[in-house]
Amino acid sequence: MMAPGGMKLVLRLGQAWSAEDHARTGSVRGALESEQRRMLRSSAATKYHAGSQAEITKTDFERFARVNEYFPPQVRRERFSVIENAVEGVEELRVVWLLLKDQFRDEFE
């Protein structure tokens, strides 16, 4: 039989572990939402939605995608995969990403 103090400790630890598990589950969703917010605020998205698509530069693309010329091909592919997941189902981002992929297709090789 456990002492009352021991039982309180077990219950408190159980609640802490449960909260920690919940935080881990939500962290992927939270990271995805954070990435979406960042991309929506990017200069590429701002220019696109303002009708200034022709003014989107390579720098705007790199900031949107969070890559640069020093990223090795595998890291770039992984980063682009994250973006593909982030824009899925978010039309405001999907259209920007499609334009960027077309306009900067040489960056995907």
Phi and psi in radians as a Rosetta constraint file:
Dihedral C 1 N 2 CA 2 C 2 CIRCULARHARMONIC -1.586 0.35
Dihedral N 2 CA 2 C 2 N 3 CIRCULARHARMONIC 2.497 0.35
Dihedral C 2 N 3 CA 3 C 3 CIRCULARHARMONIC -1.214 0.35
Dihedral N 3 CA 3 C 3 N 4 CIRCULARHARMONIC 2.687 0.35
Dihedral C 3 N 4 CA 4 C 4 CIRCULARHARMONIC -0.962 0.35
Dihedral N 4 CA 4 C 4 N 5 CIRCULARHARMONIC -0.671 0.35
Dihedral C 4 N 5 CA 5 C 5 CIRCULARHARMONIC -1.139 0.35
Dihedral N 5 CA 5 C 5 N 6 CIRCULARHARMONIC -0.661 0.35
Dihedral C 5 N 6 CA 6 C 6 CIRCULARHARMONIC -1.155 0.35
Dihedral N 6 CA 6 C 6 N 7 CIRCULARHARMONIC -0.706 0.35
Dihedral C 6 N 7 CA 7 C 7 CIRCULARHARMONIC -1.115 0.35
Dihedral N 7 CA 7 C 7 N 8 CIRCULARHARMONIC -0.718 0.35
Dihedral C 7 N 8 CA 8 C 8 CIRCULARHARMONIC -1.077 0.35
Dihedral N 8 CA 8 C 8 N 9 CIRCULARHARMONIC -0.701 0.35
Dihedral C 8 N 9 CA 9 C 9 CIRCULARHARMONIC -1.102 0.35
Dihedral N 9 CA 9 C 9 N 10 CIRCULARHARMONIC -0.802 0.35
Dihedral C 9 N 10 CA 10 C 10 CIRCULARHARMONIC -1.068 0.35
Dihedral N 10 CA 10 C 10 N 11 CIRCULARHARMONIC -0.763 0.35
Dihedral C 10 N 11 CA 11 C 11 CIRCULARHARMONIC -1.128 0.35
Dihedral N 11 CA 11 C 11 N 12 CIRCULARHARMONIC -0.726 0.35
Dihedral C 11 N 12 CA 12 C 12 CIRCULARHARMONIC -1.141 0.35
Dihedral N 12 CA 12 C 12 N 13 CIRCULARHARMONIC -0.756 0.35
Dihedral C 12 N 13 CA 13 C 13 CIRCULARHARMONIC -1.126 0.35
Dihedral N 13 CA 13 C 13 N 14 CIRCULARHARMONIC -0.685 0.35
Dihedral C 13 N 14 CA 14 C 14 CIRCULARHARMONIC -1.069 0.35
Dihedral N 14 CA 14 C 14 N 15 CIRCULARHARMONIC -0.715 0.35
Dihedral C 14 N 15 CA 15 C 15 CIRCULARHARMONIC -1.168 0.35
Dihedral N 15 CA 15 C 15 N 16 CIRCULARHARMONIC -0.679 0.35
Dihedral C 15 N 16 CA 16 C 16 CIRCULARHARMONIC -1.134 0.35
Dihedral N 16 CA 16 C 16 N 17 CIRCULARHARMONIC -0.764 0.35
Dihedral C 16 N 17 CA 17 C 17 CIRCULARHARMONIC -1.124 0.35
Dihedral N 17 CA 17 C 17 N 18 CIRCULARHARMONIC -0.688 0.35
Dihedral C 17 N 18 CA 18 C 18 CIRCULARHARMONIC -1.110 0.35
Dihedral N 18 CA 18 C 18 N 19 CIRCULARHARMONIC -0.765 0.35
Dihedral C 18 N 19 CA 19 C 19 CIRCULARHARMONIC -1.121 0.35
Dihedral N 19 CA 19 C 19 N 20 CIRCULARHARMONIC -0.670 0.35
Dihedral C 19 N 20 CA 20 C 20 CIRCULARHARMONIC -1.141 0.35
Dihedral N 20 CA 20 C 20 N 21 CIRCULARHARMONIC -0.751 0.35
Dihedral C 20 N 21 CA 21 C 21 CIRCULARHARMONIC -1.081 0.35
Dihedral N 21 CA 21 C 21 N 22 CIRCULARHARMONIC -0.718 0.35
Dihedral C 21 N 22 CA 22 C 22 CIRCULARHARMONIC -1.115 0.35
Dihedral N 22 CA 22 C 22 N 23 CIRCULARHARMONIC -0.709 0.35
Dihedral C 22 N 23 CA 23 C 23 CIRCULARHARMONIC -1.112 0.35
Dihedral N 23 CA 23 C 23 N 24 CIRCULARHARMONIC -0.697 0.35
Dihedral C 23 N 24 CA 24 C 24 CIRCULARHARMONIC -1.142 0.35
Dihedral N 24 CA 24 C 24 N 25 CIRCULARHARMONIC -0.707 0.35
Dihedral C 24 N 25 CA 25 C 25 CIRCULARHARMONIC -1.101 0.35
Dihedral N 25 CA 25 C 25 N 26 CIRCULARHARMONIC -0.752 0.35
Dihedral C 25 N 26 CA 26 C 26 CIRCULARHARMONIC -1.361 0.35
Dihedral N 26 CA 26 C 26 N 27 CIRCULARHARMONIC -0.224 0.35
Dihedral C 26 N 27 CA 27 C 27 CIRCULARHARMONIC -1.194 0.35
Dihedral N 27 CA 27 C 27 N 28 CIRCULARHARMONIC -0.603 0.35
Dihedral C 27 N 28 CA 28 C 28 CIRCULARHARMONIC -1.150 0.35
Dihedral N 28 CA 28 C 28 N 29 CIRCULARHARMONIC -0.808 0.35
Dihedral C 28 N 29 CA 29 C 29 CIRCULARHARMONIC -1.096 0.35
Dihedral N 29 CA 29 C 29 N 30 CIRCULARHARMONIC -0.750 0.35
Dihedral C 29 N 30 CA 30 C 30 CIRCULARHARMONIC -1.091 0.35
Dihedral N 30 CA 30 C 30 N 31 CIRCULARHARMONIC -0.729 0.35
Dihedral C 30 N 31 CA 31 C 31 CIRCULARHARMONIC -1.136 0.35
Dihedral N 31 CA 31 C 31 N 32 CIRCULARHARMONIC -0.698 0.35
Dihedral C 31 N 32 CA 32 C 32 CIRCULARHARMONIC -1.122 0.35
Dihedral N 32 CA 32 C 32 N 33 CIRCULARHARMONIC -0.785 0.35
Dihedral C 32 N 33 CA 33 C 33 CIRCULARHARMONIC -1.135 0.35
Dihedral N 33 CA 33 C 33 N 34 CIRCULARHARMONIC -0.660 0.35
Dihedral C 33 N 34 CA 34 C 34 CIRCULARHARMONIC -1.125 0.35
Dihedral N 34 CA 34 C 34 N 35 CIRCULARHARMONIC -0.737 0.35
Dihedral C 34 N 35 CA 35 C 35 CIRCULARHARMONIC -1.110 0.35
Dihedral N 35 CA 35 C 35 N 36 CIRCULARHARMONIC -0.719 0.35
Dihedral C 35 N 36 CA 36 C 36 CIRCULARHARMONIC -1.110 0.35
Dihedral N 36 CA 36 C 36 N 37 CIRCULARHARMONIC -0.769 0.35
Dihedral C 36 N 37 CA 37 C 37 CIRCULARHARMONIC -1.076 0.35
Dihedral N 37 CA 37 C 37 N 38 CIRCULARHARMONIC -0.738 0.35
Dihedral C 37 N 38 CA 38 C 38 CIRCULARHARMONIC -1.077 0.35
Dihedral N 38 CA 38 C 38 N 39 CIRCULARHARMONIC -0.789 0.35
Dihedral C 38 N 39 CA 39 C 39 CIRCULARHARMONIC -1.164 0.35
Dihedral N 39 CA 39 C 39 N 40 CIRCULARHARMONIC -0.642 0.35
Dihedral C 39 N 40 CA 40 C 40 CIRCULARHARMONIC -1.125 0.35
Dihedral N 40 CA 40 C 40 N 41 CIRCULARHARMONIC -0.534 0.35
Dihedral C 40 N 41 CA 41 C 41 CIRCULARHARMONIC -1.514 0.35
Dihedral N 41 CA 41 C 41 N 42 CIRCULARHARMONIC -0.088 0.35
Dihedral C 41 N 42 CA 42 C 42 CIRCULARHARMONIC -1.162 0.35
Dihedral N 42 CA 42 C 42 N 43 CIRCULARHARMONIC 2.770 0.35
Dihedral C 42 N 43 CA 43 C 43 CIRCULARHARMONIC -1.140 0.35
Dihedral N 43 CA 43 C 43 N 44 CIRCULARHARMONIC -0.594 0.35
Dihedral C 43 N 44 CA 44 C 44 CIRCULARHARMONIC -1.107 0.35
Dihedral N 44 CA 44 C 44 N 45 CIRCULARHARMONIC -0.805 0.35
Dihedral C 44 N 45 CA 45 C 45 CIRCULARHARMONIC -1.175 0.35
Dihedral N 45 CA 45 C 45 N 46 CIRCULARHARMONIC -0.709 0.35
Dihedral C 45 N 46 CA 46 C 46 CIRCULARHARMONIC -1.077 0.35
Dihedral N 46 CA 46 C 46 N 47 CIRCULARHARMONIC -0.815 0.35
Dihedral C 46 N 47 CA 47 C 47 CIRCULARHARMONIC -1.137 0.35
Dihedral N 47 CA 47 C 47 N 48 CIRCULARHARMONIC -0.729 0.35
Dihedral C 47 N 48 CA 48 C 48 CIRCULARHARMONIC -1.022 0.35
Dihedral N 48 CA 48 C 48 N 49 CIRCULARHARMONIC -0.895 0.35
Dihedral C 48 N 49 CA 49 C 49 CIRCULARHARMONIC -1.290 0.35
Dihedral N 49 CA 49 C 49 N 50 CIRCULARHARMONIC -0.261 0.35
Dihedral C 49 N 50 CA 50 C 50 CIRCULARHARMONIC -1.545 0.35
Dihedral N 50 CA 50 C 50 N 51 CIRCULARHARMONIC -0.028 0.35
Dihedral C 50 N 51 CA 51 C 51 CIRCULARHARMONIC 1.447 0.35
Dihedral N 51 CA 51 C 51 N 52 CIRCULARHARMONIC 0.289 0.35
Dihedral C 51 N 52 CA 52 C 52 CIRCULARHARMONIC -1.889 0.35
Dihedral N 52 CA 52 C 52 N 53 CIRCULARHARMONIC 0.789 0.35
Dihedral C 52 N 53 CA 53 C 53 CIRCULARHARMONIC -1.001 0.35
Dihedral N 53 CA 53 C 53 N 54 CIRCULARHARMONIC -0.616 0.35
Dihedral C 53 N 54 CA 54 C 54 CIRCULARHARMONIC -1.156 0.35
Dihedral N 54 CA 54 C 54 N 55 CIRCULARHARMONIC -0.324 0.35
Dihedral C 54 N 55 CA 55 C 55 CIRCULARHARMONIC -1.556 0.35
Dihedral N 55 CA 55 C 55 N 56 CIRCULARHARMONIC -0.046 0.35
Dihedral C 55 N 56 CA 56 C 56 CIRCULARHARMONIC -1.259 0.35
Dihedral N 56 CA 56 C 56 N 57 CIRCULARHARMONIC 2.163 0.35
Dihedral C 56 N 57 CA 57 C 57 CIRCULARHARMONIC -1.783 0.35
Dihedral N 57 CA 57 C 57 N 58 CIRCULARHARMONIC 3.000 0.35
Dihedral C 57 N 58 CA 58 C 58 CIRCULARHARMONIC -1.062 0.35
Dihedral N 58 CA 58 C 58 N 59 CIRCULARHARMONIC -0.640 0.35
Dihedral C 58 N 59 CA 59 C 59 CIRCULARHARMONIC -1.093 0.35
Dihedral N 59 CA 59 C 59 N 60 CIRCULARHARMONIC -0.708 0.35
Dihedral C 59 N 60 CA 60 C 60 CIRCULARHARMONIC -1.066 0.35
Dihedral N 60 CA 60 C 60 N 61 CIRCULARHARMONIC -0.765 0.35
Dihedral C 60 N 61 CA 61 C 61 CIRCULARHARMONIC -1.034 0.35
Dihedral N 61 CA 61 C 61 N 62 CIRCULARHARMONIC -0.851 0.35
Dihedral C 61 N 62 CA 62 C 62 CIRCULARHARMONIC -1.088 0.35
Dihedral N 62 CA 62 C 62 N 63 CIRCULARHARMONIC -0.653 0.35
Dihedral C 62 N 63 CA 63 C 63 CIRCULARHARMONIC -1.224 0.35
Dihedral N 63 CA 63 C 63 N 64 CIRCULARHARMONIC -0.698 0.35
Dihedral C 63 N 64 CA 64 C 64 CIRCULARHARMONIC -1.090 0.35
Dihedral N 64 CA 64 C 64 N 65 CIRCULARHARMONIC -0.809 0.35
Dihedral C 64 N 65 CA 65 C 65 CIRCULARHARMONIC -1.480 0.35
Dihedral N 65 CA 65 C 65 N 66 CIRCULARHARMONIC -0.240 0.35
Dihedral C 65 N 66 CA 66 C 66 CIRCULARHARMONIC 1.000 0.35
Dihedral N 66 CA 66 C 66 N 67 CIRCULARHARMONIC 0.858 0.35
Dihedral C 66 N 67 CA 67 C 67 CIRCULARHARMONIC -2.351 0.35
Dihedral N 67 CA 67 C 67 N 68 CIRCULARHARMONIC 2.891 0.35
Dihedral C 67 N 68 CA 68 C 68 CIRCULARHARMONIC -2.607 0.35
Dihedral N 68 CA 68 C 68 N 69 CIRCULARHARMONIC -3.096 0.35
Dihedral C 68 N 69 CA 69 C 69 CIRCULARHARMONIC -1.166 0.35
Dihedral N 69 CA 69 C 69 N 70 CIRCULARHARMONIC -0.236 0.35
Dihedral C 69 N 70 CA 70 C 70 CIRCULARHARMONIC -1.550 0.35
Dihedral N 70 CA 70 C 70 N 71 CIRCULARHARMONIC -0.145 0.35
Dihedral C 70 N 71 CA 71 C 71 CIRCULARHARMONIC -1.279 0.35
Dihedral N 71 CA 71 C 71 N 72 CIRCULARHARMONIC 2.243 0.35
Dihedral C 71 N 72 CA 72 C 72 CIRCULARHARMONIC -1.172 0.35
Dihedral N 72 CA 72 C 72 N 73 CIRCULARHARMONIC 2.737 0.35
Dihedral C 72 N 73 CA 73 C 73 CIRCULARHARMONIC -0.899 0.35
Dihedral N 73 CA 73 C 73 N 74 CIRCULARHARMONIC -0.754 0.35
Dihedral C 73 N 74 CA 74 C 74 CIRCULARHARMONIC -1.116 0.35
Dihedral N 74 CA 74 C 74 N 75 CIRCULARHARMONIC -0.715 0.35
Dihedral C 74 N 75 CA 75 C 75 CIRCULARHARMONIC -1.166 0.35
Dihedral N 75 CA 75 C 75 N 76 CIRCULARHARMONIC -0.690 0.35
Dihedral C 75 N 76 CA 76 C 76 CIRCULARHARMONIC -1.072 0.35
Dihedral N 76 CA 76 C 76 N 77 CIRCULARHARMONIC -0.793 0.35
Dihedral C 76 N 77 CA 77 C 77 CIRCULARHARMONIC -1.060 0.35
Dihedral N 77 CA 77 C 77 N 78 CIRCULARHARMONIC -0.723 0.35
Dihedral C 77 N 78 CA 78 C 78 CIRCULARHARMONIC -1.114 0.35
Dihedral N 78 CA 78 C 78 N 79 CIRCULARHARMONIC -0.726 0.35
Dihedral C 78 N 79 CA 79 C 79 CIRCULARHARMONIC -1.129 0.35
Dihedral N 79 CA 79 C 79 N 80 CIRCULARHARMONIC -0.751 0.35
Dihedral C 79 N 80 CA 80 C 80 CIRCULARHARMONIC -1.135 0.35
Dihedral N 80 CA 80 C 80 N 81 CIRCULARHARMONIC -0.570 0.35
Dihedral C 80 N 81 CA 81 C 81 CIRCULARHARMONIC -1.145 0.35
Dihedral N 81 CA 81 C 81 N 82 CIRCULARHARMONIC -0.717 0.35
Dihedral C 81 N 82 CA 82 C 82 CIRCULARHARMONIC -1.051 0.35
Dihedral N 82 CA 82 C 82 N 83 CIRCULARHARMONIC -0.745 0.35
Dihedral C 82 N 83 CA 83 C 83 CIRCULARHARMONIC -1.139 0.35
Dihedral N 83 CA 83 C 83 N 84 CIRCULARHARMONIC -0.746 0.35
Dihedral C 83 N 84 CA 84 C 84 CIRCULARHARMONIC -0.975 0.35
Dihedral N 84 CA 84 C 84 N 85 CIRCULARHARMONIC -0.739 0.35
Dihedral C 84 N 85 CA 85 C 85 CIRCULARHARMONIC -1.189 0.35
Dihedral N 85 CA 85 C 85 N 86 CIRCULARHARMONIC -0.675 0.35
Dihedral C 85 N 86 CA 86 C 86 CIRCULARHARMONIC -1.214 0.35
Dihedral N 86 CA 86 C 86 N 87 CIRCULARHARMONIC -0.598 0.35
Dihedral C 86 N 87 CA 87 C 87 CIRCULARHARMONIC -1.487 0.35
Dihedral N 87 CA 87 C 87 N 88 CIRCULARHARMONIC -0.254 0.35
Dihedral C 87 N 88 CA 88 C 88 CIRCULARHARMONIC -1.035 0.35
Dihedral N 88 CA 88 C 88 N 89 CIRCULARHARMONIC 2.120 0.35
Dihedral C 88 N 89 CA 89 C 89 CIRCULARHARMONIC 1.449 0.35
Dihedral N 89 CA 89 C 89 N 90 CIRCULARHARMONIC 0.006 0.35
Dihedral C 89 N 90 CA 90 C 90 CIRCULARHARMONIC -2.057 0.35
Dihedral N 90 CA 90 C 90 N 91 CIRCULARHARMONIC 1.619 0.35
Dihedral C 90 N 91 CA 91 C 91 CIRCULARHARMONIC -0.992 0.35
Dihedral N 91 CA 91 C 91 N 92 CIRCULARHARMONIC -0.672 0.35
Dihedral C 91 N 92 CA 92 C 92 CIRCULARHARMONIC -1.055 0.35
Dihedral N 92 CA 92 C 92 N 93 CIRCULARHARMONIC -0.554 0.35
Dihedral C 92 N 93 CA 93 C 93 CIRCULARHARMONIC -1.558 0.35
Dihedral N 93 CA 93 C 93 N 94 CIRCULARHARMONIC -0.641 0.35
Dihedral C 93 N 94 CA 94 C 94 CIRCULARHARMONIC -1.041 0.35
Dihedral N 94 CA 94 C 94 N 95 CIRCULARHARMONIC -0.766 0.35
Dihedral C 94 N 95 CA 95 C 95 CIRCULARHARMONIC -1.158 0.35
Dihedral N 95 CA 95 C 95 N 96 CIRCULARHARMONIC -0.628 0.35
Dihedral C 95 N 96 CA 96 C 96 CIRCULARHARMONIC -1.148 0.35
Dihedral N 96 CA 96 C 96 N 97 CIRCULARHARMONIC -0.801 0.35
Dihedral C 96 N 97 CA 97 C 97 CIRCULARHARMONIC -1.104 0.35
Dihedral N 97 CA 97 C 97 N 98 CIRCULARHARMONIC -0.718 0.35
Dihedral C 97 N 98 CA 98 C 98 CIRCULARHARMONIC -1.076 0.35
Dihedral N 98 CA 98 C 98 N 99 CIRCULARHARMONIC -0.733 0.35
Dihedral C 98 N 99 CA 99 C 99 CIRCULARHARMONIC -1.109 0.35
Dihedral N 99 CA 99 C 99 N 100 CIRCULARHARMONIC -0.808 0.35
Dihedral C 99 N 100 CA 100 C 100 CIRCULARHARMONIC -1.082 0.35
Dihedral N 100 CA 100 C 100 N 101 CIRCULARHARMONIC -0.726 0.35
Dihedral C 100 N 101 CA 101 C 101 CIRCULARHARMONIC -1.106 0.35
Dihedral N 101 CA 101 C 101 N 102 CIRCULARHARMONIC -0.628 0.35
Dihedral C 101 N 102 CA 102 C 102 CIRCULARHARMONIC -1.308 0.35
Dihedral N 102 CA 102 C 102 N 103 CIRCULARHARMONIC -0.819 0.35
Dihedral C 102 N 103 CA 103 C 103 CIRCULARHARMONIC -1.202 0.35
Dihedral N 103 CA 103 C 103 N 104 CIRCULARHARMONIC -0.536 0.35
Dihedral C 103 N 104 CA 104 C 104 CIRCULARHARMONIC -2.123 0.35
Dihedral N 104 CA 104 C 104 N 105 CIRCULARHARMONIC 0.735 0.35
Dihedral C 104 N 105 CA 105 C 105 CIRCULARHARMONIC -1.033 0.35
Dihedral N 105 CA 105 C 105 N 106 CIRCULARHARMONIC -0.501 0.35
Dihedral C 105 N 106 CA 106 C 106 CIRCULARHARMONIC -1.147 0.35
Dihedral N 106 CA 106 C 106 N 107 CIRCULARHARMONIC -0.328 0.35
Dihedral C 106 N 107 CA 107 C 107 CIRCULARHARMONIC -1.328 0.35
Dihedral N 107 CA 107 C 107 N 108 CIRCULARHARMONIC -0.191 0.35
Dihedral C 107 N 108 CA 108 C 108 CIRCULARHARMONIC -1.731 0.35
Dihedral N 108 CA 108 C 108 N 109 CIRCULARHARMONIC 0.034 0.35
